Amino acid sequence: MRRSNRKPAPTPTVTSTRARAPAAPESTNIGGVHEHARPAARIRRREGRRVTGAGLPLVRLLQLASPTLPVGAYTYSQGLEWAVEDGGIDDEDGVGRWIGDQLEWNLAGFEAPLLARAMTAWRNGDEATLLRLNEDFLASRETAELRAETVQMGYSLRRLLTDLPAFADDPAAVARLGRCEEIAYPVAWGAAAAQWQVAAADALAAYLWAWLENQVMAAVKCVPLGQSAGQRLLAMLGERVPALVAEALELAESGWSNFAPGLAIASSRHETLYTRLFRS
């Protein structure tokens, strides 16, 4: 058998024509959760974006109406504690009548329209009207406790606003607010709402709701009532708010009234109550 001198043909090299898969993006592992890093350009866009639009006034309003607003509202019952101690209020129906009357005659008949007028004065830069409204509200407090309540809450809100960049970034607004030596709470609240471009109707509805919530929670503590009873009261009394807001916005200043002798008596007698949970 003859041996061939031919060399075997070399095996051809196979080259893949498929594109190489891109490298996996860098990733981080935070708290045990594997998360792909976001592109730097997207991060820069989000950091540089200024939040504006119709939604921002609503967010600011929710902050103003929140029970976590550090103004001490939860420490006041506005005479309700004495009415419970005296025996005039001892159940859910009695609480509903007490709070409902105060909501309609005091809040909607005086405090709410004054707040709306203060918002208008703030937006127009009418400082003289703003100061007059502040004095009017302070003069309307018929007892030492009620006056101390609005002054303390107004002071606390003003101090908070000067610490919030959303308000304090406007030095003129801070200076204007500071010229009210003893600022009433609804005036300070209205100034903040106006500064943050909240609509008057929305502001009044939120203010009345925040007051309602505080009064009902005071009743839950001092009657006492159950949590479900408190929610029933809020649902029932809250139904009145839209109509009361509409009336308050239409009410001329000559028609404002906070005549409520029962509230004044309850507040004055609360001052000498032997034991109490609330400051008014």
GUMIDO-246438 format. One record per residue: residue number from 1; x, y, z of N, C-alpha, C in turn. Coordinates in steps of 0.02 Angstrom, whole numbers. Example, Ala and Ser with C-alpha at 12.3 -4.5 7.8 and 13.67 -1.06 7.14 Angstrom:
<pts>
1	660	-284	390	615	-225	390	660	-165	390
2	642	-112	354	684	-53	357	645	2	394
</pts>
This chain:
<pts>
1	43	-60	0	0	0	0	44	61	0
2	31	106	-48	72	165	-53	49	219	-4
3	99	252	28	83	306	76	77	371	38
4	23	408	52	13	473	19	55	526	52
5	86	568	10	126	625	36	85	689	43
6	19	686	26	-23	746	31	-40	761	104
7	-34	824	122	-51	845	190	-127	855	195
8	-156	837	252	-228	848	259	-246	921	258
9	-303	935	228	-326	1006	224	-341	1032	294
10	-322	1093	308	-335	1122	375	-410	1130	387
11	-429	1119	449	-500	1127	467	-518	1200	467
12	-569	1220	430	-586	1292	427	-611	1319	495
13	-592	1381	509	-614	1413	572	-683	1443	562
14	-729	1425	607	-798	1450	601	-805	1514	642
15	-823	1567	609	-832	1632	643	-906	1649	646
16	-932	1663	708	-1003	1678	715	-1018	1747	687
17	-1072	1751	651	-1093	1817	624	-1143	1852	669
18	-1163	1820	726	-1211	1851	771	-1178	1908	810
19	-1217	1962	821	-1190	2018	859	-1181	1998	932
20	-1128	2022	961	-1115	2007	1031	-1166	2043	1075
21	-1192	2007	1124	-1242	2036	1169	-1211	2094	1207
22	-1248	2148	1217	-1220	2205	1254	-1206	2186	1326
23	-1157	2220	1354	-1139	2206	1423	-1196	2227	1469
24	-1206	2189	1521	-1260	2205	1568	-1245	2270	1602
25	-1295	2311	1615	-1282	2375	1648	-1258	2364	1719
26	-1221	2414	1742	-1198	2409	1811	-1258	2405	1857
27	-1249	2371	1911	-1305	2363	1957	-1283	2375	2027
28	-1332	2387	2069	-1319	2397	2140	-1359	2347	2179
29	-1338	2336	2239	-1374	2290	2283	-1387	2326	2348
30	-1447	2355	2353	-1464	2396	2412	-1513	2357	2454
31	-1494	2344	2516	-1540	2309	2560	-1557	2240	2535
32	-1512	2208	2497	-1526	2141	2472	-1567	2140	2409
33	-1585	2198	2382	-1625	2201	2321	-1581	2220	2263
34	-1578	2177	2212	-1536	2189	2154	-1570	2239	2109
35	-1538	2294	2096	-1570	2348	2057	-1521	2375	2007
36	-1541	2378	1943	-1498	2406	1892	-1491	2481	1902
37	-1431	2505	1894	-1420	2577	1900	-1454	2614	1844
38	-1485	2670	1860	-1518	2710	1809	-1467	2752	1771
39	-1480	2765	1708	-1434	2808	1671	-1425	2875	1705
40	-1365	2901	1703	-1350	2964	1737	-1391	3021	1708
41	-1403	3019	1642	-1441	3073	1611	-1511	3078	1639
42	-1543	3020	1651	-1611	3019	1678	-1612	3047	1749
43	-1562	3029	1788	-1558	3054	1856	-1551	3129	1856
44	-1507	3155	1811	-1498	3228	1809	-1563	3263	1789
45	-1600	3234	1742	-1663	3265	1722	-1712	3269	1780
46	-1717	3216	1820	-1764	3216	1876	-1743	3266	1930
47	-1678	3270	1943	-1655	3315	1995	-1666	3388	1975
48	-1662	3402	1910	-1669	3471	1888	-1740	3492	1874
49	-1787	3446	1879	-1857	3461	1863	-1890	3499	1920
50	-1924	3554	1905	-1960	3592	1956	-2033	3571	1956
51	-2058	3554	2015	-2126	3530	2020	-2174	3589	2017
52	-2217	3589	1966	-2266	3643	1958	-2331	3611	1937
53	-2381	3654	1923	-2443	3628	1896	-2499	3630	1946
54	-2558	3608	1924	-2619	3613	1964	-2615	3570	2026
55	-2574	3518	2026	-2573	3473	2082	-2538	3500	2143
56	-2491	3547	2135	-2452	3571	2191	-2493	3609	2243
57	-2538	3655	2223	-2580	3687	2274	-2620	3637	2316
58	-2642	3583	2285	-2680	3532	2322	-2635	3499	2374
59	-2574	3484	2355	-2527	3453	2403	-2514	3500	2461
60	-2503	3564	2446	-2492	3614	2499	-2553	3619	2545
61	-2613	3616	2515	-2674	3620	2554	-2681	3560	2601
62	-2664	3501	2576	-2667	3441	2618	-2619	3448	2677
63	-2562	3479	2665	-2514	3490	2720	-2543	3537	2772
64	-2576	3591	2749	-2605	3639	2796	-2661	3609	2837
65	-2700	3564	2807	-2758	3535	2841	-2741	3472	2879
66	-2679	3450	2876	-2660	3387	2907	-2661	3392	2983
67	-2685	3340	3018	-2681	3340	3092	-2610	3338	3118
68	-2561	3324	3074	-2491	3325	3095	-2460	3394	3093
69	-2498	3445	3069	-2472	3513	3069	-2455	3533	3141
70	-2392	3551	3154	-2371	3561	3224	-2392	3629	3253
71	-2457	3638	3262	-2482	3700	3291	-2519	3689	3357
72	-2524	3627	3378	-2556	3612	3443	-2631	3611	3443
73	-2663	3603	3384	-2736	3604	3381	-2767	3549	3424
74	-2734	3493	3429	-2762	3436	3466	-2769	3449	3541
75	-2739	3502	3566	-2742	3516	3638	-2802	3559	3657
76	-2844	3578	3608	-2901	3622	3621	-2967	3587	3605
77	-3017	3600	3649	-3085	3573	3636	-3136	3628	3625
78	-3117	3691	3636	-3162	3749	3628	-3227	3741	3667
79	-3220	3726	3731	-3278	3722	3775	-3312	3655	3778
80	-3297	3610	3731	-3330	3545	3728	-3316	3504	3791
81	-3256	3508	3817	-3240	3468	3876	-3283	3489	3935
82	-3295	3554	3945	-3338	3575	4000	-3409	3551	3989
83	-3434	3556	3927	-3503	3534	3913	-3512	3460	3930
84	-3461	3420	3917	-3464	3349	3935	-3463	3340	4010
85	-3418	3376	4043	-3411	3371	4116	-3475	3394	4151
86	-3508	3444	4123	-3569	3471	4153	-3629	3425	4144
87	-3622	3376	4100	-3676	3329	4089	-3722	3346	4030
88	-3709	3401	3996	-3752	3420	3940	-3741	3378	3878
89	-3682	3348	3873	-3666	3305	3816	-3640	3239	3842
90	-3674	3185	3823	-3651	3120	3848	-3658	3064	3796
91	-3675	3082	3734	-3682	3029	3683	-3667	3058	3614
92	-3671	3015	3565	-3654	3034	3496	-3701	3088	3470
93	-3766	3083	3484	-3813	3133	3459	-3799	3201	3489
94	-3784	3203	3554	-3769	3266	3586	-3706	3299	3558
95	-3656	3258	3545	-3594	3285	3515	-3609	3313	3445
96	-3649	3277	3407	-3666	3300	3339	-3702	3367	3340
97	-3747	3377	3388	-3783	3441	3392	-3735	3497	3412
98	-3693	3484	3461	-3647	3535	3486	-3599	3558	3430
99	-3566	3510	3399	-3518	3526	3347	-3552	3555	3286
100	-3611	3528	3268	-3647	3553	3210	-3668	3625	3217
101	-3693	3643	3277	-3713	3713	3288	-3652	3760	3284
102	-3598	3739	3315	-3538	3781	3314	-3511	3788	3242
103	-3514	3733	3205	-3491	3735	3135	-3531	3785	3095
104	-3597	3784	3103	-3640	3826	3063	-3639	3899	3084
105	-3643	3912	3150	-3651	3980	3174	-3585	4016	3185
106	-3535	3981	3207	-3471	4014	3222	-3421	4010	3164
107	-3410	3949	3142	-3359	3939	3089	-3383	3966	3022
108	-3441	3943	2999	-3465	3963	2932	-3491	4035	2932
109	-3515	4059	2990	-3543	4126	2992	-3494	4181	3006
110	-3433	4163	3028	-3384	4216	3044	-3313	4197	3024
111	-3289	4141	3050	-3219	4124	3040	-3203	4109	2967
112	-3246	4071	2933	-3233	4053	2864	-3235	4113	2817
113	-3286	4156	2820	-3284	4215	2776	-3226	4262	2791
114	-3207	4267	2855	-3150	4309	2872	-3086	4280	2841
115	-3080	4214	2843	-3021	4182	2813	-3019	4195	2737
116	-3077	4189	2704	-3079	4202	2632	-3061	4274	2616
117	-3084	4320	2658	-3067	4391	2647	-2993	4403	2659
118	-2965	4369	2708	-2893	4375	2721	-2852	4349	2662
119	-2876	4295	2630	-2841	4269	2571	-2841	4320	2515
120	-2898	4353	2505	-2903	4404	2453	-2856	4462	2468
121	-2854	4484	2530	-2810	4539	2550	-2737	4520	2539
122	-2720	4458	2555	-2651	4436	2546	-2631	4437	2472
123	-2675	4411	2431	-2659	4408	2359	-2654	4478	2328
124	-2693	4525	2355	-2692	4593	2328	-2639	4637	2361
125	-2603	4610	2409	-2553	4649	2444	-2583	4703	2487
126	-2646	4693	2509	-2682	4742	2549	-2667	4730	2623
127	-2612	4757	2645	-2589	4743	2713	-2635	4776	2765
128	-2662	4834	2750	-2706	4868	2798	-2767	4826	2813
129	-2798	4797	2761	-2856	4754	2772	-2837	4691	2810
130	-2779	4663	2795	-2756	4603	2829	-2748	4616	2904
131	-2718	4673	2922	-2708	4690	2993	-2775	4703	3027
132	-2821	4735	2991	-2888	4748	3020	-2925	4683	3033
133	-2923	4637	2986	-2956	4572	2995	-2925	4534	3054
134	-2860	4540	3061	-2828	4507	3118	-2852	4535	3184
135	-2857	4601	3188	-2882	4632	3249	-2955	4614	3262
136	-2994	4612	3209	-3065	4594	3217	-3072	4523	3245
137	-3032	4478	3221	-3038	4409	3245	-3015	4404	3318
138	-2961	4436	3335	-2939	4435	3405	-2992	4464	3451
139	-3024	4519	3429	-3076	4551	3470	-3137	4507	3477
140	-3148	4461	3430	-3208	4418	3432	-3201	4360	3481
141	-3141	4349	3507	-3131	4294	3555	-3157	4317	3623
142	-3208	4284	3649	-3244	4309	3707	-3215	4288	3774
143	-3167	4243	3774	-3136	4222	3837	-3061	4221	3829
144	-3027	4220	3886	-2953	4219	3885	-2928	4155	3851
145	-2962	4099	3863	-2940	4036	3833	-2945	4038	3757
146	-3000	4062	3732	-3010	4063	3659	-2961	4111	3625
147	-2946	4166	3658	-2897	4213	3629	-2827	4182	3631
148	-2810	4152	3688	-2744	4120	3694	-2736	4064	3642
149	-2790	4029	3629	-2788	3974	3580	-2769	3999	3511
150	-2805	4050	3486	-2791	4073	3418	-2724	4107	3413
151	-2702	4142	3466	-2636	4174	3464	-2580	4122	3464
152	-2587	4071	3506	-2535	4019	3508	-2531	3981	3443
153	-2588	3962	3415	-2588	3925	3352	-2564	3969	3294
154	-2583	4032	3294	-2559	4077	3242	-2484	4087	3246
155	-2458	4095	3307	-2386	4102	3316	-2349	4040	3292
156	-2375	3982	3310	-2342	3919	3290	-2342	3910	3215
157	-2398	3928	3182	-2401	3920	3110	-2354	3970	3076
158	-2352	4031	3100	-2306	4080	3070	-2234	4057	3077
159	-2217	4031	3135	-2148	4007	3144	-2133	3949	3097
160	-2181	3905	3088	-2172	3849	3042	-2162	3874	2971
161	-2204	3921	2949	-2200	3946	2880	-2132	3978	2866
162	-2103	4011	2915	-2038	4042	2903	-1983	3991	2899
163	-1997	3929	2918	-1948	3875	2912	-1958	3833	2849
164	-2013	3844	2814	-2028	3805	2754	-2005	3844	2692
165	-1959	3816	2652	-1936	3851	2592	-1993	3871	2546
166	-2047	3831	2544	-2103	3846	2500	-2135	3914	2516
167	-2126	3938	2578	-2152	4003	2598	-2095	4052	2609
168	-2043	4029	2644	-1989	4074	2665	-1945	4098	2608
169	-1950	4066	2549	-1911	4089	2492	-1935	4156	2466
170	-1991	4180	2490	-2017	4246	2472	-2008	4292	2532
171	-1953	4331	2536	-1941	4374	2594	-1996	4424	2607
172	-2028	4449	2554	-2082	4497	2563	-2141	4466	2599
173	-2156	4403	2584	-2211	4368	2618	-2195	4358	2692
174	-2134	4339	2706	-2113	4329	2776	-2119	4395	2814
175	-2096	4450	2784	-2099	4515	2817	-2171	4537	2829
176	-2214	4526	2779	-2284	4546	2787	-2318	4507	2843
177	-2304	4443	2847	-2333	4402	2900	-2307	4424	2968
178	-2244	4445	2970	-2214	4465	3034	-2240	4530	3061
179	-2273	4570	3020	-2299	4634	3044	-2363	4627	3084
180	-2392	4568	3086	-2448	4555	3132	-2417	4531	3198
181	-2416	4574	3248	-2381	4558	3310	-2410	4495	3343
182	-2476	4495	3352	-2511	4435	3377	-2557	4412	3320
183	-2535	4363	3285	-2573	4343	3226	-2623	4289	3243
184	-2685	4299	3223	-2738	4250	3234	-2728	4191	3187
185	-2748	4132	3210	-2736	4072	3171	-2767	4073	3101
186	-2832	4092	3094	-2860	4092	3026	-2827	4141	2979
187	-2800	4195	3005	-2765	4243	2963	-2699	4214	2938
188	-2662	4182	2983	-2599	4150	2963	-2613	4093	2914
189	-2665	4055	2928	-2684	3998	2884	-2704	4023	2815
190	-2744	4076	2814	-2765	4104	2750	-2708	4133	2710
191	-2659	4164	2745	-2601	4190	2711	-2561	4135	2677
192	-2553	4079	2712	-2517	4022	2683	-2554	3994	2622
193	-2619	3986	2628	-2659	3959	2573	-2656	4005	2512
194	-2660	4071	2524	-2657	4118	2468	-2588	4119	2436
195	-2536	4116	2477	-2468	4115	2451	-2456	4055	2407
196	-2488	4000	2423	-2478	3937	2386	-2531	3927	2331
197	-2567	3980	2315	-2613	3980	2257	-2671	3930	2265
198	-2694	3921	2326	-2751	3877	2338	-2815	3915	2323
199	-2862	3884	2290	-2927	3916	2277	-2964	3927	2342
200	-3001	3983	2347	-3035	4001	2409	-3084	3947	2432
201	-3123	3920	2386	-3173	3869	2404	-3138	3807	2432
202	-3084	3787	2400	-3047	3728	2425	-3017	3742	2493
203	-2990	3802	2502	-2960	3819	2566	-3011	3817	2622
204	-3070	3846	2611	-3122	3847	2662	-3146	3777	2679
205	-3155	3735	2628	-3177	3667	2641	-3125	3629	2682
206	-3062	3638	2667	-3009	3604	2704	-3005	3630	2776
207	-3013	3696	2784	-3009	3726	2851	-3066	3701	2895
208	-3127	3700	2868	-3184	3675	2906	-3176	3601	2922
209	-3151	3563	2875	-3142	3492	2887	-3090	3480	2942
210	-3035	3517	2940	-2983	3509	2992	-3011	3526	3061
211	-3052	3579	3064	-3084	3597	3128	-3131	3541	3151
212	-3172	3516	3105	-3218	3461	3120	-3181	3401	3148
213	-3128	3382	3114	-3090	3324	3134	-3062	3332	3205
214	-3038	3392	3220	-3010	3405	3286	-3064	3402	3340
215	-3122	3430	3326	-3177	3429	3375	-3203	3359	3387
216	-3210	3320	3334	-3234	3252	3342	-3184	3210	3382
217	-3121	3218	3369	-3071	3179	3406	-3069	3200	3479
218	-3082	3264	3493	-3088	3286	3563	-3147	3252	3597
219	-3203	3246	3561	-3262	3212	3588	-3248	3138	3600
220	-3213	3106	3554	-3196	3035	3561	-3158	3024	3626
221	-3115	3072	3644	-3074	3064	3704	-3113	3079	3768
222	-3153	3132	3768	-3181	3154	3832	-3253	3132	3845
223	-3291	3107	3796	-3359	3084	3813	-3359	3020	3854
224	-3326	2965	3835	-3291	2952	3772	-3337	2919	3721
225	-3314	2920	3658	-3349	2886	3604	-3302	2836	3571
226	-3331	2788	3536	-3290	2741	3499	-3266	2771	3433
227	-3217	2738	3404	-3190	2763	3341	-3242	2762	3285
228	-3285	2712	3284	-3337	2709	3232	-3386	2766	3240
229	-3403	2783	3303	-3448	2840	3315	-3416	2904	3289
230	-3351	2911	3301	-3316	2970	3276	-3319	2976	3201
231	-3311	2920	3166	-3314	2921	3093	-3385	2934	3068
232	-3436	2909	3104	-3505	2925	3085	-3518	3000	3091
233	-3492	3030	3144	-3501	3102	3153	-3466	3141	3098
234	-3406	3121	3080	-3370	3155	3027	-3407	3149	2960
235	-3434	3090	2946	-3471	3080	2884	-3534	3122	2883
236	-3570	3124	2939	-3632	3162	2943	-3620	3237	2940
237	-3574	3262	2981	-3561	3333	2983	-3524	3357	2920
238	-3483	3314	2892	-3446	3333	2832	-3491	3347	2773
239	-3551	3317	2772	-3597	3329	2717	-3620	3402	2714
240	-3615	3437	2770	-3636	3507	2772	-3584	3555	2743
241	-3523	3532	2740	-3467	3578	2724	-3475	3612	2656
242	-3489	3577	2601	-3493	3612	2537	-3543	3670	2536
243	-3603	3659	2564	-3653	3712	2564	-3631	3770	2609
244	-3600	3755	2666	-3577	3808	2711	-3520	3848	2679
245	-3478	3816	2641	-3424	3852	2606	-3454	3900	2555
246	-3503	3877	2518	-3535	3920	2468	-3567	3980	2501
247	-3600	3970	2558	-3632	4026	2593	-3579	4074	2620
248	-3524	4047	2647	-3472	4090	2675	-3440	4134	2622
249	-3432	4107	2562	-3401	4146	2508	-3447	4202	2484
250	-3512	4194	2492	-3560	4244	2469	-3578	4294	2524
251	-3560	4280	2586	-3582	4321	2642	-3545	4388	2644
252	-3582	4442	2644	-3552	4509	2649	-3525	4519	2720
253	-3475	4561	2725	-3444	4572	2791	-3493	4598	2842
254	-3542	4636	2820	-3592	4662	2866	-3635	4607	2895
255	-3636	4549	2864	-3676	4493	2889	-3638	4443	2930
256	-3574	4454	2941	-3535	4408	2981	-3559	4409	3054
257	-3561	4352	3085	-3582	4348	3156	-3556	4285	3188
258	-3531	4292	3249	-3509	4234	3287	-3547	4230	3354
259	-3608	4255	3354	-3648	4257	3415	-3662	4185	3439
260	-3634	4167	3496	-3644	4100	3524	-3632	4104	3600
261	-3681	4129	3637	-3672	4137	3709	-3658	4072	3745
262	-3686	4016	3720	-3673	3952	3752	-3600	3933	3749
263	-3568	3947	3692	-3497	3932	3684	-3455	3976	3731
264	-3473	4039	3736	-3436	4085	3780	-3441	4062	3853
265	-3500	4041	3874	-3509	4017	3943	-3469	3953	3954
266	-3472	3907	3906	-3435	3844	3913	-3360	3857	3918
267	-3336	3903	3877	-3264	3918	3877	-3243	3951	3942
268	-3283	3999	3967	-3265	4033	4029	-3266	3986	4088
269	-3313	3940	4089	-3316	3892	4145	-3262	3838	4139
270	-3240	3826	4078	-3185	3778	4071	-3121	3803	4104
271	-3114	3869	4107	-3054	3898	4136	-3044	3878	4209
272	-3099	3864	4245	-3095	3846	4316	-3111	3773	4328
273	-3113	3733	4275	-3126	3661	4283	-3070	3630	4324
274	-3088	3587	4372	-3037	3560	4418	-2987	3516	4382
275	-3012	3469	4343	-2968	3426	4304	-2988	3431	4230
276	-2939	3432	4187	-2954	3439	4116	-2899	3409	4073
277	-2920	3386	4014	-2873	3360	3965	-2851	3413	3916
278	-2895	3463	3905	-2884	3511	3851	-2871	3581	3879
279	-2841	3623	3837	-2824	3691	3858	-2881	3741	3847
280	-2934	3719	3813	-2993	3763	3805	-3055	3720	3800
</pts>
